């Protein structure tokens, strides 16, 4: 267990911001979990992280010293040390040291989650708002497509993870959590995302702002009551709408999937529907802009399914042919797949909701090069 006494220099900060500086290598979710379990308390009381710390406040960390020091390798941690006073095991209050497993913790109960409000109340939709993410300045600004009391919908850029793969990653989840930390009244609930996209797939990500909203939206995605539409550019001319079925099998070693027509021991059934929107041409090569209705929603499903019928996505080095990949790289200057989670449609409380995400710049540039003209809101 470690105790920290807040100095005048540290006064006025939010507790969660202070903890991020004190242990800069710890994921943000770690702090909220420890606060919920009362492993981190302020002046002997359970906290949510939104409290403003004052001079003389006492923060107790019911954590092993090895855990604390493991998260304190950054420069910010050393700077925090200059302001705060530490009462480690070598310097304890006179009432004696307590082992982590024996330490007495506060017993006040957890706050009850508030009832979810109607989806449409206080909603914002329309023009995308850019919120500068202060969790990681290297990430693009958070693009908010829609927000109400229940949900936050953002347009994820190409190259940004939906969720972190390891401790040092920064993802859209951290950006959303950071944004909502200052915009959600219920500080005991940590928001989560309801759908995921590959790093190089752009488009709509939905986050729940309450427990009820998160559970409701996760259920909708699981039961496929949300219509999910993607836009992509493929090699070749696709002339008619088609409904594809098959079986997808994943190789975890290569992180690659294979589409088969017959079921296998480790395969799962998939269904994909696509509709050609416009044809394009460049350097005597034909291309098609497709609207894809993702019915089952498995990993790499769209990319592998279209490649299996001879129409690989532009920029998709994993599933495309060598010839097509070379053309994409040398002529179209694309090294990532042109796949965009464009639209979500569902009904709640008797009202239909339609969310759309604007195309990223690299996608729009390729369309112009192929002679395909689109209006963002009328594709």
Backbone torsions as a table, in degrees:
resi	resn	phi	psi	omega
1	UNK	NA	142.9	178.7
2	UNK	-132.9	142.3	177.2
3	UNK	-116.7	139.8	178.8
4	UNK	-126.7	128.2	176.9
5	UNK	-101.0	124.8	-176.0
6	UNK	-75.1	131.7	178.5
7	UNK	-92.8	172.6	179.5
8	UNK	-61.3	-33.4	-179.2
9	UNK	-64.3	-31.9	-175.9
10	UNK	-90.6	-5.9	-173.6
11	UNK	-62.0	144.9	173.5
12	UNK	94.5	-10.9	179.5
13	UNK	-78.8	154.0	167.0
14	UNK	-67.0	145.5	-179.0
15	UNK	-59.9	-44.2	-177.9
16	UNK	-64.9	-34.1	177.5
17	UNK	-67.4	-39.8	178.4
18	UNK	-62.7	-43.3	-179.9
19	UNK	-63.5	-35.6	177.5
20	UNK	-62.6	-36.4	177.7
21	UNK	-75.9	-35.3	-178.2
22	UNK	-69.1	-39.0	177.5
23	UNK	-128.5	75.1	-171.1
24	UNK	-66.3	-17.7	-178.8
25	UNK	-91.2	-1.9	179.9
26	UNK	-85.1	140.0	174.6
27	UNK	-66.7	149.2	-176.2
28	UNK	-61.1	-34.9	-179.8
29	UNK	-62.2	-27.6	179.7
30	UNK	-61.4	-43.2	-178.2
31	UNK	-63.9	-44.6	-177.4
32	UNK	-67.5	-35.0	176.5
33	UNK	-65.3	-44.7	179.8
34	UNK	-66.1	-35.0	177.4
35	UNK	-69.6	-39.2	177.8
36	UNK	-62.6	-36.3	-178.6
37	UNK	-87.7	3.3	-179.9
38	UNK	64.9	25.4	171.6
39	UNK	-81.4	-15.3	171.3
40	UNK	-127.8	121.4	-178.9
41	UNK	-131.9	157.2	179.3
42	UNK	-120.3	119.8	-178.3
43	UNK	52.7	38.7	175.9
44	UNK	77.9	9.4	-176.3
45	UNK	-121.5	152.3	175.2
46	UNK	-66.7	143.9	-175.6
47	UNK	-132.4	164.5	177.5
48	UNK	-108.4	-19.2	-178.1
49	UNK	110.9	-17.9	-177.6
50	UNK	-87.8	-6.5	-177.9
51	UNK	-64.7	145.4	175.7
52	UNK	-91.8	122.7	-177.1
53	UNK	-81.0	147.7	-177.4
54	UNK	-123.9	161.2	177.8
55	UNK	-56.7	131.0	-179.9
56	UNK	90.7	-10.0	177.1
57	UNK	-60.6	148.4	-178.2
58	UNK	-115.7	117.8	175.6
59	UNK	-102.1	125.4	176.7
60	UNK	-108.7	129.6	178.4
61	UNK	-111.5	105.3	178.7
62	UNK	-85.1	65.8	-176.5
63	UNK	-133.8	153.1	175.6
64	UNK	-67.0	145.5	179.1
65	UNK	-58.0	-34.4	179.8
66	UNK	-63.7	-37.9	178.5
67	UNK	-66.3	-45.8	-178.6
68	UNK	-62.4	-49.5	-176.9
69	UNK	-67.1	-28.4	177.9
70	UNK	-65.6	-23.0	179.3
71	UNK	-101.5	10.1	-172.4
72	UNK	-122.5	49.5	-179.5
73	UNK	-98.4	-7.7	-173.6
74	UNK	-85.5	167.2	179.0
75	UNK	-63.5	-39.0	-178.3
76	UNK	-59.7	-35.7	-179.7
77	UNK	-63.4	-39.4	179.8
78	UNK	-68.5	-35.8	178.5
79	UNK	-67.4	-38.0	177.9
80	UNK	-63.6	-35.0	179.9
81	UNK	-58.2	-30.5	-178.1
82	UNK	-67.7	-24.8	-176.8
83	UNK	-99.4	-39.8	-174.4
84	UNK	-89.1	152.9	175.5
85	UNK	-102.6	130.7	-176.3
86	UNK	-104.0	137.5	173.0
87	UNK	-117.8	83.7	-177.9
88	UNK	-83.8	-169.2	-178.7
89	UNK	-63.9	-23.6	178.7
90	UNK	-76.0	-27.6	-179.7
91	UNK	-130.9	99.8	-176.7
92	UNK	-119.6	161.0	171.0
93	UNK	-59.2	158.0	-172.8
94	UNK	-67.2	-11.9	179.3
95	UNK	-77.1	4.9	171.4
96	UNK	93.5	158.2	-178.7
97	UNK	-80.2	150.3	175.6
98	UNK	-125.6	136.1	176.1
99	UNK	-71.7	153.2	-177.5
100	UNK	-52.7	-45.0	-176.3
101	UNK	-72.0	-18.5	-178.1
102	UNK	-103.5	-8.9	-173.3
103	UNK	-64.0	136.2	178.7
104	UNK	-80.6	133.6	-177.4
105	UNK	-118.3	159.3	179.3
106	UNK	-60.6	152.7	-176.4
107	UNK	-116.4	4.8	179.4
108	UNK	-65.4	144.5	-171.2
109	UNK	-76.5	164.2	179.5
110	UNK	-74.7	151.5	177.8
111	UNK	-72.0	144.6	177.0
112	UNK	-80.6	138.7	179.3
113	UNK	-67.7	138.4	179.2
114	UNK	-72.5	156.4	176.7
115	UNK	-66.9	139.7	179.1
116	UNK	-68.8	142.8	177.9
117	UNK	-92.6	168.6	179.0
118	UNK	-61.5	143.7	-172.3
119	UNK	-55.4	-38.9	-171.5
120	UNK	-84.1	-9.0	-174.3
121	UNK	-69.7	126.4	177.1
122	UNK	67.0	23.2	-174.9
123	UNK	-75.5	149.9	173.3
124	UNK	-124.7	130.6	178.3
125	UNK	-153.0	159.7	177.3
126	UNK	123.4	-117.3	-178.8
127	UNK	-65.3	131.6	-178.9
128	UNK	-66.0	131.1	176.4
129	UNK	-99.0	137.6	178.8
130	UNK	-100.8	121.9	176.8
131	UNK	-112.0	118.5	-178.3
132	UNK	-68.8	114.0	-178.5
133	UNK	-70.7	122.6	178.8
134	UNK	-98.2	3.9	174.4
135	UNK	-72.7	-40.8	178.5
136	UNK	-149.6	112.1	-176.0
137	UNK	-69.8	-12.8	178.6
138	UNK	-79.2	-15.9	177.0
139	UNK	-82.2	148.6	175.2
140	UNK	-62.9	158.9	177.8
141	UNK	-58.6	148.9	178.1
142	UNK	-70.9	124.0	-178.7
143	UNK	-99.6	105.0	-177.1
144	UNK	-88.9	120.5	178.8
145	UNK	-91.3	-37.8	-176.5
146	UNK	-156.7	144.4	175.1
147	UNK	-152.5	135.5	170.3
148	UNK	-141.9	-163.3	-176.7
149	UNK	-68.8	-17.4	-175.0
150	UNK	-106.2	-41.3	-169.3
151	UNK	-129.2	153.5	169.3
152	UNK	-127.5	124.3	-179.8
153	UNK	-115.6	126.8	-177.5
154	UNK	-125.3	159.1	177.1
155	UNK	-102.0	103.8	-177.2
156	UNK	-74.9	129.6	178.2
157	UNK	-76.3	164.4	172.2
158	UNK	-64.1	139.9	175.2
159	UNK	90.9	-3.0	-179.7
160	UNK	-106.5	132.4	178.4
161	UNK	-69.9	145.2	171.5
162	UNK	-71.1	-44.9	176.2
163	UNK	-136.4	150.9	-178.4
164	UNK	-68.3	140.8	178.1
165	UNK	-88.3	-29.4	174.1
166	UNK	-144.0	178.7	-169.6
167	UNK	-60.7	-33.0	-174.7
168	UNK	-88.2	-4.6	179.4
169	UNK	-71.9	156.1	171.3
170	UNK	-123.5	130.0	-173.0
171	UNK	-131.1	179.5	178.5
172	UNK	-65.0	-27.5	178.8
173	UNK	-61.9	-44.3	179.7
174	UNK	-65.4	-38.0	177.2
175	UNK	-63.6	-44.6	-179.8
176	UNK	-65.1	-45.1	179.1
177	UNK	-59.9	-42.2	-179.4
178	UNK	-65.1	-42.6	178.9
179	UNK	-64.8	-45.4	-176.4
180	UNK	-73.4	-19.3	178.2
181	UNK	-59.2	-29.2	179.9
182	UNK	-102.4	2.1	-174.0
183	UNK	-132.0	9.1	179.3
184	UNK	-124.2	130.7	-176.4
185	UNK	-70.9	-33.8	-176.5
186	UNK	-85.7	97.3	-175.1
187	UNK	-79.3	-9.4	-178.7
188	UNK	-84.2	-14.5	-179.0
189	UNK	-100.5	130.9	176.2
190	UNK	-100.5	122.4	-177.1
191	UNK	-65.4	153.6	176.8
192	UNK	-137.2	159.8	179.2
193	UNK	-92.4	150.9	-175.1
194	UNK	-101.0	-15.4	177.7
195	UNK	-143.8	160.5	-176.9
196	UNK	-129.7	149.5	176.0
197	UNK	-127.7	151.4	174.4
198	UNK	-60.4	157.8	-178.6
199	UNK	-52.2	-43.9	-175.3
200	UNK	-97.2	14.4	171.1
201	UNK	-103.2	128.7	-179.5
202	UNK	-96.3	168.6	171.7
203	UNK	126.7	-160.6	-167.1
204	UNK	-74.0	128.0	171.3
205	UNK	-123.2	131.6	-178.6
206	UNK	-108.1	131.4	177.1
207	UNK	-120.0	140.4	175.0
208	UNK	-90.4	136.3	-178.2
209	UNK	-99.8	-8.0	174.6
210	UNK	-136.5	162.8	178.2
211	UNK	-59.2	-45.8	-177.9
212	UNK	-63.7	-42.4	-179.9
213	UNK	-65.8	-41.7	179.5
214	UNK	-63.3	-44.4	178.8
215	UNK	-64.8	-41.7	-179.0
216	UNK	-63.2	-46.6	-177.3
217	UNK	-71.4	-37.3	175.5
218	UNK	-60.0	-39.7	178.0
219	UNK	-64.4	-40.2	179.4
220	UNK	-63.5	-43.4	178.1
221	UNK	-64.7	-42.6	-178.4
222	UNK	-65.4	-40.7	-178.3
223	UNK	-87.2	0.6	175.5
224	UNK	61.8	37.3	175.2
225	UNK	-91.8	0.7	173.5
226	UNK	-104.1	128.0	176.2
227	UNK	-84.2	122.8	-176.8
228	UNK	-112.3	121.3	-179.4
229	UNK	-120.1	133.7	178.4
230	UNK	-116.4	156.8	169.3
231	UNK	-114.4	139.7	176.5
232	UNK	-151.7	159.2	175.3
233	UNK	-114.1	127.0	-177.4
234	UNK	-120.2	158.7	173.9
235	UNK	-74.7	140.9	176.5
236	UNK	94.6	169.4	179.8
237	UNK	-97.2	120.2	175.2
238	UNK	-109.3	120.8	-168.7
239	UNK	-106.3	-16.6	-177.0
240	UNK	-144.3	159.2	177.9
241	UNK	-66.1	144.1	-179.5
242	UNK	-148.5	146.3	177.3
243	UNK	-111.5	118.4	-176.2
244	UNK	-107.4	139.3	172.2
245	UNK	-125.4	157.5	178.3
246	UNK	178.0	-167.3	179.2
247	UNK	-131.8	131.9	-174.9
248	UNK	-108.6	131.9	179.6
249	UNK	-125.8	129.4	-174.9
250	UNK	-105.7	136.8	173.1
251	UNK	-102.3	106.1	-175.9
252	UNK	-65.4	-26.7	-179.0
253	UNK	-68.2	-38.3	-177.8
254	UNK	-102.6	-4.9	-174.9
255	UNK	52.3	46.4	-178.6
256	UNK	-134.3	146.2	-179.2
257	UNK	-114.6	157.2	177.4
258	UNK	-125.2	135.7	178.2
259	UNK	-100.5	127.6	179.8
260	UNK	-124.3	159.1	178.8
261	UNK	-88.3	-19.9	179.2
262	UNK	-117.0	146.2	-178.8
263	UNK	-67.1	147.7	176.0
264	UNK	-121.6	177.7	-177.2
265	UNK	-62.7	-29.2	-177.3
266	UNK	-119.4	18.8	-176.2
267	UNK	-94.7	159.6	176.6
268	UNK	-128.1	145.6	179.9
269	UNK	-71.8	143.5	178.2
270	UNK	-133.9	156.0	177.2
271	UNK	-144.2	130.8	-178.2
272	UNK	-136.5	135.6	177.1
273	UNK	-121.9	134.0	179.3
274	UNK	-132.0	152.4	-179.0
275	UNK	-132.8	119.5	177.2
276	UNK	-69.0	131.4	-179.5
277	UNK	-101.2	-49.1	-179.2
278	UNK	-149.8	154.2	176.9
279	UNK	-103.4	148.9	177.6
280	UNK	-138.3	164.9	-178.9
281	UNK	-145.2	140.2	175.2
282	UNK	-154.8	129.1	-179.7
283	UNK	50.5	43.2	177.8
284	UNK	66.0	12.6	175.9
285	UNK	-105.0	138.2	-178.7
286	UNK	-97.6	149.0	-179.0
287	UNK	-142.1	159.7	179.3
288	UNK	-136.5	133.1	171.0
289	UNK	-87.0	120.6	-177.3
290	UNK	-111.7	145.2	164.1
291	UNK	-101.5	122.7	-175.9
292	UNK	-111.6	126.6	173.6
293	UNK	-95.0	108.4	-178.5
294	UNK	-84.5	109.7	-173.1
295	UNK	-90.1	-44.9	-178.5
296	UNK	-96.9	-41.3	173.2
297	UNK	79.0	55.4	176.8
298	UNK	-101.0	164.6	-177.7
299	UNK	-59.0	127.5	177.6
300	UNK	62.6	18.0	-172.7
301	UNK	-60.3	-50.3	-177.1
302	UNK	-62.3	-46.8	-176.9
303	UNK	-61.5	-47.9	-177.4
304	UNK	-72.0	-38.0	-177.5
305	UNK	-65.6	-44.9	-179.6
306	UNK	-70.7	-36.6	176.7
307	UNK	-64.0	-33.5	-177.8
308	UNK	-68.1	-19.6	178.2
309	UNK	-106.4	16.2	174.2
310	UNK	87.8	17.2	179.5
311	UNK	-129.4	69.8	-179.9
312	UNK	-66.7	152.3	178.6
313	UNK	-71.0	143.7	173.4
314	UNK	-60.8	130.1	177.1
315	UNK	86.9	-3.0	-175.9
316	UNK	-87.1	94.3	-176.9
317	UNK	-73.0	-20.4	-176.7
318	UNK	-77.9	-38.5	-172.5
319	UNK	-115.9	-4.4	-178.4
320	UNK	-84.2	169.6	173.9
321	UNK	-80.5	162.1	179.3
322	UNK	-61.6	-40.8	-179.2
323	UNK	-64.5	-46.2	-179.2
324	UNK	-65.9	-39.2	179.1
325	UNK	-63.7	-40.5	179.2
326	UNK	-64.9	-40.0	178.2
327	UNK	-64.8	-44.5	179.8
328	UNK	-59.9	-40.5	-176.2
329	UNK	-74.4	-44.5	-172.2
330	UNK	-86.9	-35.4	-175.9
331	UNK	-99.6	-38.3	-177.9
332	UNK	-102.1	-7.9	177.9
333	UNK	57.4	41.3	179.6
334	UNK	-118.2	127.1	177.8
335	UNK	-119.0	1.5	175.5
336	UNK	-129.3	151.3	-175.4
337	UNK	-64.3	139.0	174.7
338	UNK	-86.2	84.1	-178.7
339	UNK	-136.6	124.4	-171.9
340	UNK	-132.8	121.1	175.6
341	UNK	-74.2	95.4	-162.7
342	UNK	-88.8	-41.8	-169.6
343	UNK	-146.5	140.7	172.5
344	UNK	-125.5	134.8	179.4
345	UNK	-131.9	129.9	174.8
346	UNK	-157.0	167.4	179.9
347	UNK	-117.2	133.0	177.2
348	UNK	-143.2	134.8	178.8
349	UNK	55.2	36.0	177.3
350	UNK	78.0	8.0	-178.3
351	UNK	-122.1	137.4	177.7
352	UNK	-87.8	133.9	178.2
353	UNK	-114.3	132.6	178.3
354	UNK	-127.9	115.0	178.6
355	UNK	-112.4	131.9	179.2
356	UNK	-126.9	145.7	179.0
357	UNK	-116.8	130.5	178.6
358	UNK	-62.7	149.5	178.9
359	UNK	-67.6	143.8	174.0
360	UNK	-70.6	161.1	-175.0
361	UNK	-59.9	-41.4	-177.1
362	UNK	-64.6	-35.2	178.4
363	UNK	-66.5	-47.9	-179.0
364	UNK	-63.1	-37.8	179.6
365	UNK	-63.7	-41.3	178.6
366	UNK	-65.9	-40.3	178.0
367	UNK	-59.5	-42.5	178.5
368	UNK	-63.9	-39.4	180.0
369	UNK	-65.9	-32.1	179.8
370	UNK	-84.0	-2.6	-179.7
371	UNK	80.1	21.2	178.6
372	UNK	-101.1	116.0	-179.9
373	UNK	-102.4	130.2	-179.7
374	UNK	-134.5	153.0	169.4
375	UNK	-106.2	127.0	-171.1
376	UNK	-49.8	-39.7	-173.6
377	UNK	-95.6	4.0	-177.3
378	UNK	-133.0	24.9	179.0
379	UNK	-65.8	NA	NA
